[in-house]
Amino acid sequence: MNHLKLNTQIIHNIPVDPLTGAISVPIYQTSTYVQEAPGVHKGFDYSRSNNPTRKVLEELLAQLEQGEQGFAFASGLAAIDAVLKMLKSGDEIVAVDDIYGGSFRIFTHIYEKFGIKVTYADTSNIQNVLEVMNEKTKFVWVETPTNPTLKISDIRALAAIAHTYDALLVVDNTFASPVLQQPITLGADIVIHSATKYLGGHSDIIAGAVIAKTKALGEQIKFIQNSSGAILGPFDSWLLIRGIETLPLRVEKHADNAQKIADYLCREQAIEQLFYPGLQNHHNHEIAKKQQSAFGGIISFSLKEDTIAAAEAFVSATHLFKLAESLGGVKSLICHPAQMTHKSIPSAIRKASGVCDSLIRLSVGLEDAGDLIEDLKQAFRKSGNANAFANANKQYEQISASGSIK
Ligand SMILES: *Cc1c(COP(=O)(O)O)cnc(C)c1O
């Protein structure tokens, strides 16, 4: 069915149940399977090793990312953990510097103590990667676009560098989704997803995925998945299949809405810096254009008044954009990284990685773009007034304290 377009493939590669004709994949909520004789069974003996509902999902994941094999995990971090378990003590990783906080935490607080070293580089500039590669490097590990500053790295160039050092290129493709970007077709070896985000798409499950380019890599991941056991359960597998059925439709609309909102935000006076790969002035706009079919649903911006208070006033003033962590669901979300996703990072380090005090991240949902823009406009008005009032008050207090007003 390879001549068919992605949306047709997805819908028709989800098989009809051979036993009953059920058009929706049955949820095989079972731990074990009756055997005809010891070791004689239909390919299923225990649900940690294999489950028919999860199997449909895993084949779908492989196909989505153009890999040889796919694997479903209990969370994005469980997927990341499984890939890290391919390494041994003494191995090294070169990772993108503004990596997802949870990835940074598992690298630093879990795997470093097992003797795995991680070196961070701004991978949006290839030269920085070349400078830190060495013969111990086993993985080049990137996200593109990154969170929350939407840095873009050149996947094809990074794959070439990794392979020169006999290392693998691992791409966390959560932000783009396979609809916008298929890293394996650009040379990546392993793709990871937090399926909690766009793949699930409805903010109702925690799930993760690993897709391997080759059968040999797939066998390693399969062994780890079964040995460590952080599999996705049958019901969540079913929910994820259901989410993926509408993935192309959703991602297209997320990106379309985000482009319209980014175009509006370009003209908004209170904004200092706007981050969206679809903007001509984005640092790696040309690379994004080359490797992505659209620019995704996440936008970040900082305010001219670069304070925690100004950002807090803004994120508290939206109505349609709900204040929450996570992204990629049908409902628009707004987040203040300095106080939420990046709170645990010391402020000097956070600022150095581009996450200033007033940085705000939008996960643009599937509502009407005009309604979302109106919501942002009223929030700028409301929070702008509140900030102006607070500033006037502060000035008044300073002046009173200095004694020039009696
Ligand atoms: C959310 C996220 C993860 C972690 O996934 P969970 O499903 O929350 O465990 C990993 N990478 C990226 C880029 C993410 O956004």
The ligand as an ORCA input file, in Angstrom:
! r2SCAN-3c Opt
* xyz 0 1
  C       6.875     15.163     27.116
  C       8.142     14.854     26.433
  C       8.899     13.718     26.770
  C       8.501     12.798     27.916
  O       7.357     12.072     27.611
  P       6.338     11.527     28.737
  O       5.294     10.877     27.905
  O       5.872     12.708     29.513
  O       7.124     10.568     29.584
  C      10.044     13.461     26.053
  N      10.445     14.280     25.056
  C       9.755     15.391     24.714
  C      10.271     16.266     23.624
  C       8.587     15.713     25.385
  O       7.916     16.825     25.058
*
